[in-house]
Amino acid sequence: MWFLCVFYHRLLDYRKPEFESLADLFGAFDNEQTTSRSLEWKLPQHHHPDSPFHFVNLPSEDIARNIANRSILVKGLYEIWGEGSSNVELKEAINSYPDDRKLPYLTPDSSFRIIIDSFGKAISFKDQTARIKGMDYIPFQGRVDLRCPEHKFWLIETDDYGSTNGLPPVVDKKIFFGREIGGADRKLLPTYQLKSRNYLGPTAMDAEVAFLMANQAQAMPGKLVYDPFVGTGSILVAAAHFGAMTMGADIDIRVVRDGRGPDCNVWSNFKQYGLQMPVSLLRADNNLPPWRPGLKEVFDAIICDPPYGVRAGGRKSGGRKLLKGVVGPYTVPEDKRTGHIPSTAAYSLAECVHDLLDLAAKMLVMGGRLVYFYPVLRDSDTLDVDFPKHPCFKLIASCEQILSYRYSRVLLTMVKISPYTDEIKEAARLQHLDFKENHVKWLEEGNLHAAVFSPDFPSSDDQDTKGSKDSKKKYRGKYV
């Protein structure tokens, strides 16, 4: 069945990956014999690929409703009764739509509402009323209910909107009319916004992105989700909202144990929203995992934002003198163990990512997902980066979020496709050495912190471009 999917016009790279992850979660690919696990998409005529309007083919209306109601970036999914470039064409299309598809939603004992929406322009209340009255050729027999109707119908218009929203103009006006199947609950975002969070740290993940990560990881009841860099728990809060059991770890014991007091810590964030408490919060080092030897395939998903030296640098156990061999390993005396904070040393991005992939390969169940951010320095508007690889994983999505002119981070989603063995471990080590030598060294030697906080656009000696209103690109695309 074909549906019109209308996305929110933001985080453009995230839209289809989130949608397809949820489609997989709700069984859209259960009857497929292929391993592609991708949906069939079509753009409306003359629309740009970054347009919020896409047609998508799904097996059933129930799957479409489940996806739309859980998604963060889907404004709505609609069964389209008609479309056209004018009201006359729209009327002809609606009248020719099969009666057996329309009449069950037009019965006398039903309630309905018609909603007017647009993209690229604003429609006044007076014009909205006129458009609703112009739909009198549809044989509605039920009563109008503006609060809780059984069926919602949408009249959505796009126009030759020029450059007002950052997209190239469409050629012709387009009008869609259809029945709503489902839509995102954007009330989640004000509820979980960081400014109202009980316990907050400098690296807390934005609520919208945290929910997108949880959707990419397919968090749901019965699944165990782990964050090895838990911090103040923002990512696990999103996973817990979708019913998953959660578990976190951090090298800083002051974060996971103490917080800012008994009523202001990671646990209080879960209590604030009435969510299931984490199974455990560990003081653990990603470089020296605490798991017993032989323990494998425990977690259904690992979701994290590794430290890569922008707002916080990575740390590992040991201290500089110990790692350099100046002193030997030590044991903390019994009388000093209470309140003891172990010494740490710098933890490079290359080592951090290698340890993360090795941890995920060992501890994820088959088919489990690893979702994490990876930093990218940009020299152009095109993303051309060779991301970290591991023999156990298949990369299924990379979603870029541009943070400054020269810096962005990419959300990588990987699926475990192979069991962890000694042979896989050695192959991964060799693969990592090649990756570190050819792709990560330049990133670590470059001043990533300076690149992040540099001006959005480079300075120019050209006097003609200084102060010009057109110096910035009108087509913003994924910069939204």
C-alpha positions in Angstrom: 0.0 0.0 0.0 1.3 3.5 -0.9 1.1 6.2 1.7 2.1 9.9 1.6 4.7 10.5 4.3 5.1 14.1 5.4 8.3 14.7 7.4 9.2 17.6 9.7 11.6 19.8 7.8 14.6 19.3 10.1 17.5 16.8 10.6 17.0 15.7 6.9 19.6 12.9 7.0 17.8 11.2 9.9 14.3 11.0 8.4 14.5 7.8 6.2 16.9 5.9 8.4 14.6 6.4 11.4 11.6 5.5 9.4 13.2 2.3 8.0 14.5 1.2 11.5 10.9 1.5 12.8 9.6 -0.3 9.7 11.9 -3.2 10.5 10.9 -3.1 14.2 7.2 -3.4 13.3 7.6 -6.2 10.8 7.5 -4.5 7.4 10.2 -6.9 6.1 9.0 -10.1 7.7 7.8 -11.5 4.4 10.7 -10.4 2.3 13.1 -13.0 0.9 15.8 -10.4 0.3 18.4 -9.1 2.8 18.2 -5.5 1.5 15.8 -4.4 4.3 14.9 -1.2 2.6 11.6 0.4 1.6 10.4 1.6 -1.7 10.2 5.4 -1.9 8.9 7.8 -4.5 9.0 11.6 -4.7 6.0 13.7 -5.9 6.6 15.1 -9.4 9.1 18.0 -9.5 9.9 17.7 -5.8 13.5 17.9 -4.5 14.9 14.9 -2.6 15.0 17.1 0.6 11.3 17.8 0.3 9.3 16.8 3.3 6.8 14.9 1.0 7.6 11.3 0.1 5.4 8.4 -1.0 6.3 5.1 0.7 5.1 1.6 0.1 4.3 -0.4 3.3 2.7 -3.8 3.7 -0.3 -2.7 5.8 -2.1 0.2 7.4 -1.3 -1.1 10.9 2.4 -1.1 10.3 2.1 2.5 8.9 0.2 3.6 12.0 2.8 2.1 14.3 5.6 3.8 12.5 4.0 7.2 12.4 2.9 7.2 16.0 6.3 6.3 17.3 8.5 8.3 14.9 10.0 11.7 16.0 10.4 13.2 12.5 7.2 12.0 10.7 4.6 14.7 10.8 2.0 12.4 9.4 1.2 9.3 7.2 -1.8 9.6 4.9 -3.9 7.4 2.7 -4.1 9.8 -0.3 -7.6 10.0 -1.9 -6.5 12.5 -4.5 -3.9 15.0 -5.7 -3.7 17.6 -8.3 -2.2 20.9 -9.3 -5.6 22.7 -9.0 -8.9 22.3 -7.1 -10.5 21.0 -10.3 -7.9 18.3 -10.7 -8.1 17.4 -7.0 -11.9 17.0 -7.3 -11.6 14.7 -10.3 -9.0 12.6 -8.5 -11.1 12.2 -5.3 -14.3 11.4 -7.2 -12.4 8.7 -9.1 -11.0 7.1 -5.9 -12.7 3.7 -5.3 -15.9 4.0 -3.2 -15.0 0.9 -1.2 -12.0 2.8 0.1 -13.9 6.0 0.9 -17.4 5.0 2.1 -16.3 3.2 5.3 -15.1 6.5 6.7 -18.1 8.6 5.6 -20.8 6.8 7.5 -23.5 8.7 9.6 -22.4 7.2 12.9 -18.8 8.4 12.5 -17.1 11.7 13.4 -14.6 13.6 11.3 -12.5 16.7 11.0 -10.8 18.4 8.0 -7.4 20.0 8.7 -5.7 22.5 6.3 -1.9 22.4 6.2 0.7 23.9 3.8 4.4 23.9 3.1 6.2 27.0 1.9 3.4 29.4 2.6 0.8 30.4 5.2 -2.9 30.1 4.8 -5.2 32.5 6.6 -8.1 31.3 8.7 -10.5 32.8 6.3 -8.9 30.9 3.3 -8.8 27.7 5.4 -12.6 27.9 6.0 -13.2 28.5 2.3 -11.1 25.5 1.3 -13.1 23.3 3.8 -16.4 24.5 2.3 -15.1 23.7 -1.1 -14.9 20.0 -0.2 -18.7 19.7 -0.2 -18.5 17.3 -3.1 -17.2 14.6 -0.7 -20.3 12.8 0.8 -19.5 13.2 4.5 -22.5 12.0 6.5 -21.0 11.9 10.0 -20.8 14.7 12.5 -18.0 17.2 12.8 -15.8 16.8 15.9 -12.9 19.2 16.3 -11.6 17.7 19.5 -11.5 13.9 19.2 -12.8 12.9 15.7 -12.7 9.2 14.7 -11.2 10.2 11.3 -9.0 13.1 10.4 -8.7 14.3 6.8 -5.9 16.6 5.6 -5.8 19.0 2.8 -2.1 19.8 2.2 -0.8 22.4 -0.2 2.6 23.1 -1.6 3.3 26.1 -3.7 6.1 27.7 -5.8 7.7 28.6 -2.5 10.9 30.1 -3.8 13.8 30.1 -1.3 11.9 30.9 1.8 12.4 27.5 3.4 15.8 26.6 2.0 14.7 24.3 -0.9 14.7 24.9 -4.6 11.2 26.0 -5.9 8.8 23.3 -7.2 7.5 23.8 -10.7 3.8 23.5 -10.1 1.5 23.9 -7.2 0.4 20.6 -5.6 -2.6 19.8 -3.5 -3.0 16.5 -1.6 -6.1 15.2 0.2 -6.1 12.1 2.3 -7.1 10.3 5.5 -4.6 10.5 8.4 -3.1 7.1 9.4 -0.9 8.4 12.2 1.6 11.1 13.2 4.5 11.8 15.5 3.8 12.8 19.1 6.0 16.0 19.3 4.7 16.6 22.8 7.5 14.3 23.9 10.1 16.9 23.2 8.8 19.7 25.5 8.3 17.0 28.2 11.8 15.8 28.0 13.6 19.0 27.1 17.0 19.4 28.7 16.2 22.8 30.4 13.6 21.1 32.6 15.8 18.0 33.3 16.6 17.4 37.0 20.2 16.3 36.6 22.1 17.8 33.6 25.8 17.7 32.5 27.7 19.6 29.9 27.6 16.7 27.4 23.9 15.7 27.9 22.3 14.6 24.6 19.6 16.7 23.2 16.2 15.1 23.7 15.2 15.0 20.1 18.4 13.3 19.0 18.3 10.9 22.0 14.9 9.7 20.9 16.1 9.3 17.3 19.0 7.2 18.6 16.6 5.1 20.6 14.5 4.5 17.5 17.5 3.6 15.4 18.4 1.1 18.1 14.8 -0.2 18.1 14.4 0.1 21.8 11.3 -1.6 23.1 9.9 -3.6 26.0 11.9 -6.7 26.7 15.2 -5.4 25.3 18.3 -4.5 27.3 20.0 -1.3 26.2 23.6 -0.4 27.3 25.4 3.0 27.3 29.1 2.7 28.1 29.5 6.5 28.3 26.3 7.1 30.2 27.1 10.5 31.8 23.8 12.0 33.1 21.7 9.3 31.3 20.0 11.3 28.6 20.2 8.5 26.0 19.0 5.8 28.4 16.0 8.1 29.4 14.9 8.0 25.8 15.3 4.2 25.6 13.4 3.7 28.9 10.6 5.9 27.6 10.0 3.2 24.8 10.0 0.5 27.5 13.5 -0.9 27.2 15.5 -2.1 30.2 18.6 0.1 30.6 22.1 -0.2 31.9 24.9 2.3 31.9 28.6 2.8 32.8 31.0 5.7 33.1 34.6 6.1 34.2 33.8 9.0 36.5 32.3 7.6 39.7 31.2 11.0 40.8 28.7 11.0 37.9 27.1 7.6 38.3 27.3 7.4 42.1 27.1 10.9 43.5 25.6 13.4 41.1 24.8 16.6 42.9 23.1 15.0 45.9 20.6 12.3 46.7 17.8 14.0 44.8 19.9 15.2 41.8 21.6 12.3 40.1 21.1 9.9 37.2 18.5 8.0 39.1 16.4 11.1 39.7 16.2 11.7 36.0 14.3 8.4 35.6 12.2 9.2 38.7 11.3 12.6 37.2 9.5 11.0 34.2 8.2 7.9 36.0 10.4 5.6 34.0 11.7 2.2 34.9 15.0 2.6 36.8 18.2 1.3 35.1 19.2 -2.3 35.9 22.6 -1.0 37.1 24.9 2.0 36.7 28.6 1.0 36.8 31.8 2.8 37.4 33.6 1.1 34.5 36.3 1.8 32.0 35.5 1.1 28.3 39.2 0.3 27.8 39.1 -2.3 30.6 35.6 -3.8 30.5 34.3 -5.3 33.9 32.7 -8.4 32.3 33.8 -11.8 33.4 35.8 -13.8 30.7 33.5 -15.8 28.4 30.5 -13.6 28.9 28.9 -12.8 25.5 25.7 -11.6 23.8 24.0 -9.9 26.7 22.7 -6.6 25.2 20.1 -6.1 22.5 21.5 -2.6 21.7 24.4 -0.3 22.6 23.7 3.4 22.2 26.3 6.0 23.1 28.0 9.3 22.3 31.7 8.5 22.8 34.0 11.3 24.1 36.0 12.7 21.2 37.5 15.8 22.6 35.0 18.5 21.8 33.2 19.3 25.0 34.9 16.5 27.0 38.0 14.3 26.3 38.1 10.6 26.7 39.7 9.1 29.8 40.9 5.6 30.6 42.2 4.0 33.8 45.9 3.9 34.6 47.4 7.4 34.9 50.4 8.6 32.9 53.1 7.2 35.1 51.5 3.7 35.2 50.9 3.6 31.4 54.5 4.8 30.7 55.9 2.1 33.0 57.3 4.5 35.6 55.4 2.9 38.4 53.8 -0.6 38.6 50.2 -1.5 39.3 49.0 -0.7 42.7 46.4 -1.8 45.2 44.4 0.9 47.1 44.8 0.4 50.9 41.7 -0.6 52.8 41.6 2.6 54.8 41.6 4.7 51.7 39.1 2.9 49.5 36.1 4.9 50.7 35.8 7.9 48.4 38.9 6.9 46.3 38.9 8.1 42.8 41.3 6.1 40.5 43.8 8.0 38.4 43.1 8.2 34.7 44.9 9.1 31.5 44.0 10.5 28.0 41.9 8.1 25.9 42.4 8.7 22.1 39.5 8.6 19.7 41.0 5.7 17.7 41.4 3.6 20.8 38.0 4.5 22.1 36.2 3.5 18.9 38.2 0.3 18.6 37.3 -0.7 22.1 33.6 0.2 21.5 33.4 -1.9 18.4 35.1 -4.8 20.2 32.8 -4.5 23.2 29.7 -4.4 20.9 30.9 -7.4 18.8 31.3 -9.5 22.0 28.3 -8.3 24.0 25.5 -7.7 21.5 23.1 -10.5 20.5 23.0 -11.5 16.9 21.0 -8.8 15.1 21.7 -6.4 17.9 22.4 -2.7 17.0 25.2 -0.4 17.8 24.3 3.3 17.5 26.9 5.9 18.1 28.2 9.3 17.0 31.5 9.7 15.1 33.1 13.2 14.5 34.0 14.5 11.0 36.0 17.5 9.9 34.6 18.8 6.7 36.5 20.5 3.8 33.4 20.7 1.6 29.7 20.3 1.6 30.0 16.6 0.6 30.6 14.0 3.2 33.4 11.7 2.1 34.6 9.7 5.1 35.6 6.1 5.6 33.9 5.2 8.9 35.2 2.6 11.4 34.5 -1.0 10.4 34.4 -4.4 12.1 33.9 -7.9 10.6 31.0 -8.5 13.0 29.0 -5.5 11.8 27.1 -4.2 8.8 26.7 -0.4 8.5 23.1 0.3 7.6 22.7 4.0 8.2 24.9 7.2 8.6 23.1 10.4 9.5 25.0 13.6 9.4 24.4 16.5 11.8 26.3 19.6 10.8 27.4 21.6 13.8 29.7 24.2 12.3 31.3 25.1 8.9 34.2 22.7 9.4 32.8 20.1 11.8 29.9 17.7 11.9 29.1 14.5 13.7 27.6 11.4 12.0 25.2 9.0 13.7 26.3 5.5 12.7 23.9 2.5 13.0 25.5 -0.9 12.7 23.8 -4.4 12.9 25.7 -7.4 14.2 25.7 -10.1 11.5 28.4 -12.5 12.7 29.3 -14.2 16.0 32.4 -13.0 17.9 35.4 -15.4 17.6 39.1 -15.3 18.2 39.6 -15.1 14.4 37.1 -12.2 14.2 39.0 -10.5 17.0 42.3 -10.7 15.2 40.8 -9.6 11.9 39.2 -6.6 13.7 42.6 -5.6 15.2 44.3 -5.6 11.8 41.4 -3.7 10.3 41.6 -1.1 13.1 45.4 -0.6 12.6 44.8 0.2 8.9 41.9 2.5 9.8 43.9 4.3 12.5 46.9 4.8 10.2 44.9 6.1 7.2 41.8 7.8 8.5 41.9 8.7 12.2 45.4 10.1 12.6 44.7 13.3 10.7 41.5 13.8 12.8 43.3 13.4 16.1 46.3 15.5 15.2 44.1 18.3 13.9 42.6 20.6 16.5 39.1 19.3 16.6 38.1 21.6 19.5 39.2 24.6 17.5 37.4 23.5 14.4 34.2 23.1 16.3 34.2 26.6 17.8 35.5 28.3 14.7 33.2 30.8 12.9 30.4 29.2 10.8 31.9 30.6 7.6 35.5 31.4 6.9 36.7 35.0 6.7 37.4 36.3 3.2 39.7 39.0 1.9 37.3 39.8 -0.9 35.8 43.1 0.0 32.9 42.5 -2.4 31.6 39.6 -0.3 31.9 41.2 3.1 28.6 42.2 4.5 26.7 40.8 1.5 23.3 39.3 2.3 23.9 36.7 -0.4 27.3 35.4 1.0 25.5 32.6 2.7 23.8 29.8 0.7 20.1 30.2 0.2 19.7 26.4 -0.2 20.5 25.1 3.3 19.2 21.6 2.9 20.6 19.5 5.8 21.8 22.7 7.6 18.3 23.1 8.8 
